[in-house]
Amino acid sequence: MADIRIDNALVVTMDGDRRVLEGASVAISGTRIAAIGPRAEIARDHPAETVIDASRKALMPGFVDVHAHAGHGLIKTLGLAGDGEWERTCHTAYTVASDTAFWAAEAALSAVERIRCGTTTGVSYLGGGDDVMRTDETIYADAHCREIERLGTRSVVAVGINRPPFPKTYANIEAGSYRERAVSFDTQLSVCEAVAKAWDGAAGGRVKIAVSFPVHHRGSEQDAMLDTVRDQAAATRDLTRRLGLIFTQDGHRQGSIRLAHEVFGLLGPDALMSHSVDLDGEEIRLVAETGTKIAHNPSANRSITGRCPVPELIEAGAVVGLGSDGTAPDRGYDMFRHMFQAMHYHRRHFRDPAVLPPGKMLEMATIDGATALGMQDQIGSVEVGKQADLILVDLFKPHMVPMTMPLYRLACFANGADVDTTIVAGRILMRERRLVGIDEAGVLEAADRQAALMVERAGLKDLERLPDRFWGVARG
């Protein structure tokens, strides 16, 4: 007997043959998909305790968001208008003005948003970039991971190293105290290892740990300490290889991929490089030849100042997944939005409407994202034996009708609010747009409260006011 059976669905499998099954059923037993096929056959062979009628709905694998940031959910739009204010906000909030309650509240808020948008797996850096990782102590990763465990989503939590020189200043503000400390590279690396040993594979495999290291660019102040950077990179990479973790970097641009390979030896099939804008032909070749994966974030600020050569990377044989880059300063977790953005972003560059067709966008948001995380055998498609990470998308809405050409509707017309049901590891987290077993109001209230407390502690209240050049100008 199955635990859940979904009947009458348009099943977009994303399997190797990219099968689309009309009026089909999917049976779930425990955490995994037990059967897929014609309704009559599956209903006969797999009676279930819970039966969901998916008429006029598409059943597809949950989205895989390959790059985002924990913490961002509570600093939305702060510092967006001021030159350098966004970076100041991240640095202050994440190093000296956030406690474990902040990180727990943000993790819960992000999990709820992802559930509502149909994102069942997400990468979350524990911090706001390559120089503000909250790895001075393990308690912040613990707080984040406990919320993921509790709420039921699947997550790859990236802990990591700051950019030298060290030490870095952090503050522990638990229980109303304020205790600054100087944090060394060795401390951060040991925290990363401790977090990995405690949480990688936890929650029935729903929590995985990755480790990040800052991107090095020629001409930066780190050139003067290249030997130190090389030693720290080697130690970090050794940790990921020794523990079998994903290695990831945030913020590659032209020239840095070559350096990562030739100077630091960081590329490889277990490496996920984010943004990767303005790569040249040689770097594209290196990515493909080494099996390095790319996280493309079309809605990110970095995609304004440069372009990730996604079509060129795909044509060279590289795997490119789709990322949101988190929910700040001005984005969200709606992967439909990011699919649409990616299509038009690259079509505008090439002045060619055939670039990145809808099918490739659906792949990038599902099976390609799973492959980028080395999880393609477990998630990313609707196949027997895989984890039951599934979503139902309502096709019977004004912007989705007529319901002909449903794959085009999903890639070009749908949005996160069209997700009717979200299932992760066989657990229904949302049904008919209502969260199941989650106190959504409580999550929102805690997030609002913790954001306000952080802003007060950090002295960032001035950033909440509208800037002088908000109205009536073409350039702020």
Residue pairs with C-beta under 8 A, 6 or more apart in sequence:
1 46
1 47
1 48
1 49
2 27
2 28
2 29
2 34
2 35
2 46
2 47
2 48
2 49
3 28
3 29
3 30
3 48
3 49
3 50
3 426
4 27
4 28
4 48
4 49
4 50
4 51
4 52
4 388
4 423
4 426
4 428
5 25
5 26
5 27
5 28
5 42
5 43
5 46
5 47
5 48
5 50
5 51
5 52
6 25
6 26
6 27
6 28
6 51
6 52
6 54
6 59
6 390
6 392
7 25
7 39
7 42
7 43
7 51
7 52
7 53
7 54
8 23
8 24
8 25
8 39
8 53
8 54
8 55
9 21
9 23
9 24
9 25
9 26
9 54
9 57
9 58
9 59
9 392
10 20
10 21
10 22
10 23
10 24
10 54
10 57
10 58
10 59
10 395
10 406
11 19
11 20
11 21
11 24
11 26
11 36
11 58
11 59
11 60
11 382
12 20
12 58
12 59
12 60
12 61
12 362
12 382
12 406
12 407
12 410
13 19
13 20
13 21
13 36
13 381
13 382
13 383
14 60
14 61
14 362
14 363
14 366
14 367
14 380
14 381
14 382
15 381
15 382
15 383
18 359
20 406
20 407
21 36
21 37
23 38
23 39
24 36
24 37
24 38
24 39
24 42
24 59
25 35
25 36
25 37
25 38
25 39
25 41
25 42
25 43
25 46
26 33
26 35
26 36
26 42
26 59
26 382
26 390
27 33
27 34
27 35
27 36
27 42
27 45
27 46
27 48
28 34
28 48
28 388
28 390
28 423
28 426
29 46
29 426
30 426
31 204
31 387
31 388
31 425
31 426
31 427
32 385
32 386
32 387
32 388
32 426
33 382
33 383
33 384
33 385
33 386
33 387
33 388
33 390
34 46
34 384
35 42
35 45
35 46
35 384
36 42
36 382
36 383
36 384
50 428
52 392
52 421
52 431
54 392
54 421
56 394
56 395
56 396
56 403
57 392
57 393
57 394
57 395
57 396
57 420
57 421
58 392
58 393
58 395
58 406
58 410
59 382
59 390
59 391
59 392
60 362
60 366
60 382
60 390
60 391
60 393
60 410
61 120
61 366
61 367
61 370
61 379
61 380
61 381
61 382
61 389
61 390
61 391
62 118
62 119
62 120
62 121
62 366
62 379
62 389
62 390
62 391
62 422
62 423
62 424
63 117
63 118
63 119
63 120
63 121
63 335
63 365
63 366
63 369
63 391
64 119
64 120
64 121
64 122
64 321
64 322
64 365
64 366
64 369
64 370
64 372
64 373
64 375
64 379
64 380
65 114
65 119
65 121
65 122
65 123
65 322
65 323
65 324
65 333
65 335
65 369
66 123
66 272
66 274
66 293
66 295
66 321
66 322
66 323
66 369
66 372
66 373
67 123
67 125
67 250
67 272
67 274
67 275
67 295
67 297
67 321
67 323
67 324
67 325
67 326
68 110
68 122
68 123
68 124
68 125
68 323
68 324
68 325
68 326
68 327
68 333
69 124
69 125
69 127
69 128
69 129
69 325
69 326
69 328
70 103
70 106
70 107
70 110
70 124
70 125
70 126
70 127
70 144
70 157
70 326
71 90
71 93
71 94
71 98
71 102
71 103
71 106
71 126
71 127
71 128
71 134
72 106
72 110
72 128
72 326
72 327
72 328
73 106
73 109
73 110
73 113
73 326
73 327
73 328
73 447
74 93
74 102
74 105
74 106
74 109
74 447
74 450
74 451
74 454
75 89
75 90
75 93
75 128
75 328
75 329
75 451
75 454
76 327
76 328
76 329
76 330
77 328
77 329
77 330
78 85
78 86
78 89
78 93
78 328
78 329
78 455
78 460
78 463
78 464
79 85
79 86
79 87
79 88
79 89
79 90
79 329
79 460
79 463
80 86
80 329
80 330
81 467
81 469
81 470
81 476
82 463
82 467
85 463
86 329
87 129
89 458
89 460
89 463
90 127
90 128
90 129
90 132
91 128
91 131
91 132
92 458
92 459
92 460
93 128
93 454
93 458
93 460
94 127
94 128
94 132
94 133
94 134
95 132
95 134
95 136
95 168
95 169
95 170
95 171
96 169
96 170
96 171
96 173
96 180
96 458
97 171
97 173
97 454
97 457
97 458
98 134
98 140
98 173
98 454
99 172
99 173
99 174
100 139
100 140
100 142
100 143
100 174
101 143
101 446
101 450
102 450
102 453
102 454
103 126
103 134
103 140
103 143
103 144
104 143
104 144
104 146
104 147
104 446
105 443
105 446
105 447
105 449
105 450
105 451
106 144
106 447
106 450
107 124
107 143
107 144
107 145
107 147
107 148
108 147
108 150
108 151
108 443
108 446
108 447
109 443
109 444
109 446
109 447
110 122
110 124
110 327
110 333
111 147
111 148
111 151
111 152
111 153
111 155
112 151
112 435
112 438
112 440
112 443
112 444
113 327
113 332
113 333
114 120
114 122
114 153
114 333
115 151
115 152
115 153
115 422
115 424
115 429
115 430
115 435
115 438
116 416
116 417
116 419
116 422
116 430
116 433
116 435
117 332
117 333
117 334
117 335
117 336
117 416
117 419
118 335
118 391
118 393
118 416
118 419
118 422
119 153
119 324
119 333
119 335
120 153
120 154
120 379
120 389
120 390
120 391
120 422
120 423
120 424
121 153
121 154
121 155
121 156
121 369
121 370
121 373
121 375
121 379
121 389
122 153
122 154
122 155
122 156
122 324
122 333
123 155
123 156
123 158
123 210
123 248
123 272
123 295
123 323
123 373
124 144
124 155
124 156
124 157
124 158
124 326
125 133
125 158
125 160
125 212
125 248
125 250
125 326
126 133
126 134
126 135
126 140
126 141
126 144
126 157
126 158
126 159
126 160
127 133
127 134
127 135
127 160
129 250
129 251
130 160
130 162
130 163
130 212
130 213
130 214
130 215
130 249
130 250
130 251
131 162
131 163
131 214
132 162
133 159
133 160
133 161
133 162
133 188
133 212
134 140
134 141
135 141
135 159
135 160
135 161
135 162
135 188
135 191
135 192
135 195
136 168
136 170
136 172
136 181
136 183
136 187
136 188
136 191
137 172
137 191
138 191
138 194
138 195
138 198
139 174
141 157
141 159
141 191
141 195
141 199
142 195
142 198
142 199
144 157
145 155
145 157
145 195
145 199
145 202
145 203
145 207
148 155
148 157
148 203
148 206
148 207
149 202
149 203
149 206
149 207
151 429
151 438
152 206
152 424
152 425
152 427
152 429
152 437
152 438
153 206
153 424
153 429
154 206
154 207
154 379
154 387
154 389
154 424
154 425
155 206
155 207
155 208
156 208
156 209
156 210
156 246
156 373
157 195
157 199
157 207
157 208
157 209
157 210
158 209
158 210
158 211
158 212
158 246
158 248
159 191
159 192
159 195
159 196
159 209
159 210
159 211
159 212
160 188
160 192
160 211
160 212
160 213
160 214
160 236
160 248
161 185
161 188
161 189
161 192
161 211
161 212
161 213
161 214
161 232
161 236
162 168
162 183
162 185
162 188
162 214
163 214
163 222
164 185
164 222
164 225
164 228
164 229
164 232
165 225
165 228
166 183
166 184
166 185
167 182
167 183
167 184
168 182
168 183
169 180
169 181
169 182
169 183
170 180
170 181
170 183
171 178
171 179
171 180
171 181
172 178
172 179
172 181
173 179
173 457
185 232
189 235
189 236
189 239
192 211
192 236
192 239
193 239
193 243
195 209
196 209
196 211
196 239
196 243
196 245
197 243
199 207
199 209
200 207
200 208
200 209
200 243
200 245
201 207
201 208
204 425
205 378
205 425
206 424
206 425
208 245
208 246
208 373
208 375
209 245
210 240
210 245
210 246
210 247
210 248
210 272
211 236
211 239
211 240
211 245
211 246
211 247
211 248
212 247
212 248
212 249
212 250
213 232
213 233
213 236
213 237
213 247
213 249
213 266
214 249
214 250
214 251
215 249
215 250
215 251
215 252
215 253
215 256
215 260
216 222
216 229
216 233
216 256
216 259
216 260
216 263
216 264
217 253
217 255
217 256
217 259
218 255
218 259
222 229
226 263
229 264
230 263
230 264
233 264
233 265
233 266
234 264
234 265
236 247
237 247
237 264
237 265
237 266
239 245
240 246
240 247
240 270
241 247
241 270
245 270
246 270
246 271
246 272
246 373
246 374
247 266
247 268
247 270
247 271
247 272
248 271
248 272
248 273
248 274
248 295
249 260
249 266
249 271
249 272
249 273
249 274
250 274
250 275
251 274
251 275
251 302
252 260
252 273
252 274
252 275
252 276
252 277
252 279
253 275
253 276
253 277
253 278
253 279
253 302
253 306
254 277
254 278
254 279
254 280
254 283
254 306
255 280
255 283
257 267
257 273
257 276
257 279
257 283
257 286
257 287
258 282
258 283
258 286
260 266
260 267
260 273
261 267
261 286
261 290
267 273
267 286
267 287
267 290
267 292
268 290
268 291
268 292
269 290
269 291
269 292
269 293
269 374
270 374
271 290
271 292
271 293
272 292
272 293
272 294
272 295
272 321
272 372
272 373
273 287
273 292
273 293
273 294
273 295
274 294
274 295
274 297
274 323
274 325
275 295
275 296
275 297
275 300
275 302
275 303
275 306
275 308
276 287
276 294
276 295
276 296
276 308
277 302
277 303
277 305
277 306
277 307
277 308
278 306
278 307
278 309
279 287
279 308
279 309
279 313
281 312
284 309
284 312
284 313
284 316
284 318
285 316
286 292
287 294
287 313
287 316
287 318
288 313
288 316
288 317
288 318
291 319
292 318
293 318
293 319
293 320
293 321
293 371
293 372
293 373
294 308
294 310
294 313
294 318
294 319
294 320
294 321
294 372
295 320
295 321
295 322
295 323
295 372
296 308
296 310
296 320
296 321
296 322
296 323
296 342
296 364
297 303
297 308
297 322
297 323
297 324
297 325
297 338
298 308
298 322
298 338
298 341
298 342
298 345
299 324
299 325
299 331
299 337
299 338
299 341
300 323
300 325
300 331
301 325
301 329
302 325
303 345
307 345
307 346
307 349
308 320
310 320
310 342
310 346
310 356
311 346
311 350
311 355
311 356
313 320
314 320
314 360
319 368
319 371
319 372
320 364
320 368
320 372
321 364
321 365
321 368
321 369
321 370
321 371
321 372
321 373
322 335
322 338
322 339
322 342
322 361
322 364
322 365
322 368
322 369
323 338
324 331
324 332
324 333
324 334
324 335
324 338
325 331
327 333
332 416
333 416
334 415
334 416
335 365
335 416
336 410
336 411
336 414
336 415
336 416
336 418
337 415
337 416
338 365
339 358
339 361
339 362
339 364
339 365
339 411
340 361
340 411
340 412
342 356
342 361
342 364
343 355
343 356
343 358
343 361
343 411
343 412
346 355
346 356
347 353
347 354
347 355
347 356
349 355
358 407
358 408
358 410
358 411
358 412
359 407
359 411
361 411
362 407
362 410
362 411
366 380
366 381
367 376
367 380
367 381
368 380
369 380
370 376
370 378
370 379
370 380
370 381
371 380
377 386
378 386
378 387
379 386
379 387
379 389
380 386
382 390
387 424
387 425
387 426
388 423
388 424
388 425
388 426
389 423
389 424
389 425
390 421
390 422
390 423
391 419
391 420
391 421
391 422
391 423
392 419
392 420
392 421
393 410
393 414
393 418
393 419
393 420
394 400
394 418
394 419
394 420
395 401
395 403
395 406
395 409
396 403
397 418
399 413
399 414
400 409
400 413
400 414
400 418
403 409
417 433
419 430
419 433
420 430
420 431
420 432
420 433
421 428
421 430
421 431
421 432
422 428
422 429
422 430
423 429
428 436
429 435
429 436
429 437
429 438
430 436
454 460
455 461
455 463
455 464
467 476
469 475
469 476
470 476
